[in-house]
Amino acid sequence: MTNNYELYKVFYWAAKAGSLTQAAKALYLTQPSVSHAIKQLEDRMGVTLFYRNAKGVALTQEGKILFSYIEQSQILITLAEEKMEALKNLESGELRIGGSDSLFKHYLLPFLEDFHVRYPSIKLHLKHGTTPEVISYLKEGRIDLGVVRMPIVDSHLEVTESTRIQDCFVAGERYAELKGQTMTMEELMEYPIILFSRNSRVRMAITELFEKYGYELKPDIEVGSVDLLIEFARRGLGISFVTREFVSKELKEGSLFEIELDVGIPASKVGVMNMRNMPLSTAATKFMELVR
């Protein structure tokens, strides 16, 4: 037995029990093995750590000083083992997820609710940001998982496709004459267009689609949240480009209707990303199982 940690462990239990025999029982060792370990430690340090008495063994002055340090380390190790067990069993810990406000609210919320019901002791931390920001958070170790629109091309990241969503143009009652019509891009651009801010993946996708057909899509209004896109369209300020699944309630109740275009708008994929070749925590692994 030459490992320093093992020698200190034997020393700790011998000092705690005041008996080499009791220390041997606690460590599932033979009494000669315990005596040999104590002798090795004393030889290495060049001091006597124990003296024998009628009850077994007691610490020398040097032994008491060593024990004051070793006791602290043993307590910390025990706490660490207990913490790891709790984390493994999802009795404590945290789950940190990055994403946009809209994906949190309209897509991720049911999964977060389910996860919280299953593992109420796990703390949830949601960090809001654009796709580039979420990628930075992940690489900096500030989050465990990121929820973003795909595609994401980065060799350091692993992205698991979770679901597909469909973007579309919507309008409120002020533009009721457009219901049931199929419009061209040119016709659509005659109306006020409301788009999400420039750095969003949604904004880039619709801009590229119009450019593909030779049009430059210039918004009359730019907003920074999906809720404002919905509310502005509902109040008749213009025609908003939103994700259909995020306005399902408004489409169903009739406060908004979908504008039909004569060209198809490609569906988008939502993915959950994590750092490649980095182990996920138990909490993150369980969450990934839910969203898959």
C-alpha positions in Angstrom: 0.0 0.0 0.0 2.0 2.9 -1.3 -0.7 5.4 -2.4 -0.6 8.5 -0.2 -4.3 8.8 -0.1 -4.7 5.2 1.1 -2.1 5.8 3.8 -3.9 8.9 5.0 -7.2 7.1 4.9 -5.8 4.4 7.2 -4.3 7.0 9.5 -7.6 8.9 9.7 -9.6 5.8 10.7 -7.0 4.6 13.2 -7.0 8.0 14.8 -10.8 8.2 14.7 -11.4 4.7 16.2 -8.4 4.8 18.6 -7.8 1.2 17.6 -5.9 -0.4 14.7 -8.3 -3.4 14.9 -11.4 -1.2 14.6 -9.8 0.7 11.7 -9.1 -2.6 9.9 -12.8 -3.5 10.3 -14.0 -0.2 8.9 -11.7 -0.4 5.9 -12.1 -4.2 5.3 -8.4 -4.7 5.8 -6.3 -7.0 8.1 -4.9 -5.5 11.2 -1.3 -6.2 10.0 -2.1 -4.2 6.8 -3.2 -1.3 8.9 -0.1 -1.5 11.1 2.1 -1.6 8.0 0.4 1.4 6.5 0.9 3.5 9.7 4.6 2.4 9.8 5.0 3.5 6.1 3.5 6.9 6.9 5.6 7.4 9.9 8.8 6.4 8.0 7.9 8.9 5.2 7.3 11.8 7.6 10.1 10.9 10.0 7.8 11.3 13.1 5.8 9.0 15.4 2.1 9.5 14.9 0.7 7.1 17.5 1.6 5.6 20.8 0.0 2.6 22.3 -2.2 2.7 25.4 -4.5 0.4 27.3 -7.4 1.0 25.0 -5.5 0.8 21.7 -3.7 3.7 20.2 -3.7 7.5 20.7 -2.2 10.3 18.7 1.1 11.9 19.5 1.4 15.7 19.3 2.6 15.4 15.7 -0.2 13.0 15.0 -2.8 15.5 16.3 -1.5 18.2 14.0 -1.6 15.9 11.0 -5.1 14.7 11.9 -6.4 18.3 12.0 -5.6 18.5 8.3 -6.5 15.0 7.2 -9.9 15.3 9.0 -10.8 18.3 6.9 -9.9 16.5 3.6 -11.8 13.4 4.6 -14.9 15.4 5.3 -14.6 17.2 2.0 -14.1 13.9 0.2 -17.2 12.4 1.9 -19.2 15.5 1.0 -18.0 15.2 -2.6 -19.0 11.6 -2.8 -22.4 12.4 -1.4 -22.8 15.3 -3.9 -21.9 13.0 -6.8 -24.4 10.5 -5.6 -27.1 13.2 -5.4 -26.3 14.5 -8.8 -26.4 11.0 -10.3 -29.8 10.5 -8.7 -31.0 14.0 -9.8 -31.6 15.0 -6.1 -29.6 18.2 -6.6 -27.8 20.2 -9.2 -28.7 22.6 -12.0 -29.6 22.6 -15.7 -28.4 25.7 -17.7 -30.0 26.2 -21.1 -29.5 29.0 -23.6 -31.9 30.1 -26.3 -34.2 32.8 -27.7 -37.2 34.2 -25.8 -39.5 32.8 -28.5 -38.1 29.3 -28.5 -38.2 29.3 -24.6 -41.8 30.4 -24.6 -43.4 28.8 -27.6 -41.3 25.6 -28.0 -39.3 24.7 -24.9 -41.8 25.5 -22.1 -43.7 22.2 -22.1 -40.4 20.2 -21.9 -39.2 22.5 -19.1 -42.5 21.9 -17.2 -42.2 18.2 -17.7 -38.6 18.1 -16.5 -39.4 20.2 -13.4 -42.3 17.9 -12.5 -40.0 14.8 -12.8 -36.9 16.4 -11.1 -38.1 19.2 -8.8 -34.8 19.4 -7.0 -32.9 20.4 -10.1 -32.5 24.2 -10.5 -33.3 25.6 -13.9 -31.3 28.5 -15.3 -32.4 30.0 -18.7 -30.0 32.3 -20.5 -31.5 34.4 -23.3 -29.6 35.3 -26.4 -29.4 35.2 -30.2 -27.9 32.1 -31.9 -24.3 33.5 -32.0 -24.6 34.5 -28.3 -25.9 31.1 -27.3 -23.0 29.4 -29.2 -20.6 31.7 -27.2 -22.3 30.9 -23.9 -21.9 27.1 -24.7 -18.2 27.4 -25.6 -17.5 29.5 -22.5 -19.1 26.9 -20.3 -21.9 29.2 -19.1 -24.6 26.8 -20.3 -25.0 23.1 -20.7 -27.3 23.1 -23.7 -28.4 25.6 -26.4 -31.7 25.5 -28.3 -31.4 27.1 -31.7 -32.6 27.1 -35.2 -30.5 24.9 -37.5 -28.3 24.6 -39.5 -25.4 25.1 -37.2 -22.0 24.4 -38.8 -19.3 24.2 -36.1 -16.9 21.3 -35.6 -16.9 22.0 -31.8 -20.6 21.5 -31.5 -23.0 18.6 -31.7 -26.5 19.4 -32.7 -29.5 17.1 -32.3 -32.6 17.8 -34.4 -35.6 18.1 -32.1 -38.5 19.3 -34.2 -39.5 21.2 -37.4 -41.4 24.5 -37.5 -42.9 26.5 -40.3 -42.6 30.3 -40.8 -45.2 32.3 -42.6 -46.7 35.8 -43.1 -49.7 36.8 -41.0 -52.0 39.7 -40.9 -54.9 41.0 -38.8 -58.5 42.1 -39.6 -57.3 45.4 -41.2 -56.1 43.4 -44.2 -59.1 41.0 -44.4 -59.4 41.5 -48.2 -56.2 39.3 -48.5 -57.9 36.3 -46.9 -58.0 33.3 -49.3 -55.8 35.0 -51.9 -52.5 33.7 -53.2 -50.0 36.6 -53.4 -46.8 37.0 -55.3 -43.7 38.4 -53.5 -44.1 41.6 -55.5 -47.7 42.0 -54.4 -46.8 41.3 -50.8 -44.1 44.0 -50.8 -46.7 46.7 -51.6 -47.9 46.3 -48.0 -46.1 47.3 -44.8 -43.9 44.4 -43.7 -42.9 43.8 -40.1 -39.8 41.7 -39.5 -37.7 40.5 -36.6 -34.4 42.3 -35.9 -31.5 41.9 -38.3 -29.4 39.5 -36.3 -32.0 36.7 -36.1 -31.9 33.5 -38.1 -35.5 33.9 -39.1 -34.8 37.3 -40.6 -31.8 36.1 -42.6 -33.8 33.1 -44.0 -36.7 35.1 -45.4 -34.3 37.8 -46.7 -32.3 35.1 -48.6 -35.5 33.6 -50.0 -36.6 36.9 -51.5 -33.1 37.5 -52.8 -33.2 34.1 -54.5 -36.2 35.4 -56.6 -34.6 38.8 -57.3 -36.3 40.9 -54.6 -35.0 43.0 -51.7 -37.2 42.6 -48.7 -37.2 45.9 -46.8 -39.3 46.0 -43.6 -41.3 49.0 -42.7 -41.1 48.0 -39.0 -38.4 46.1 -37.2 -39.0 44.6 -33.7 -37.0 42.7 -31.2 -39.5 40.1 -30.0 -42.0 37.6 -31.4 -44.7 38.9 -29.1 -44.4 42.3 -30.8 -44.5 40.8 -34.2 -47.8 39.1 -33.2 -49.2 42.2 -31.5 -48.3 44.6 -34.3 -49.9 42.3 -36.9 -53.0 41.8 -34.8 -53.4 45.6 -34.5 -53.1 46.1 -38.2 -49.7 47.9 -38.3 -48.6 45.6 -41.1 -47.9 42.0 -42.2 -45.6 40.1 -39.9 -43.3 37.2 -40.7 -43.6 34.7 -37.8 -43.4 31.0 -37.0 -46.8 29.4 -37.5 -46.6 27.3 -34.4 -46.0 30.5 -32.3 -49.3 32.0 -33.5 -51.5 28.9 -33.4 -53.8 30.5 -30.8 -54.3 33.7 -32.8 -54.9 31.8 -36.1 -57.4 29.5 -34.4 -59.4 32.4 -32.8 -59.2 34.4 -36.0 -57.4 37.5 -34.7 -54.7 36.7 -37.3 -54.8 34.8 -40.6 -52.1 33.4 -42.8 -51.0 35.1 -46.0 -50.6 32.6 -48.8 -47.6 33.1 -51.1 -47.2 31.6 -54.6 -43.7 30.3 -53.5 -43.1 27.8 -50.7 -41.3 28.9 -47.6 -38.9 26.1 -46.4 -39.5 24.6 -43.0 -37.0 25.3 -40.2 -35.4 22.8 -37.9 -34.9 23.4 -34.2 -31.9 21.7 -32.6 -30.4 21.2 -29.2 -26.7 21.7 -29.2 -23.9 20.8 -26.8 -20.1 20.8 -26.9 -18.8 17.8 -28.8 -16.6 15.4 -26.9 -17.6 16.9 -23.6 -19.7 14.7 -21.2 -23.1 15.9 -20.4 -24.3 16.1 -16.8 -27.0 13.7 -15.7 -29.5 16.5 -15.7 -28.6 17.6 -19.2 -28.7 14.0 -20.4 -32.2 13.5 -19.0 -33.4 16.7 -20.6 -32.1 15.6 -24.0 -34.1 12.4 -23.6 -37.2 14.4 -23.2 -36.8 16.7 -26.2 -35.8 13.8 -28.5 
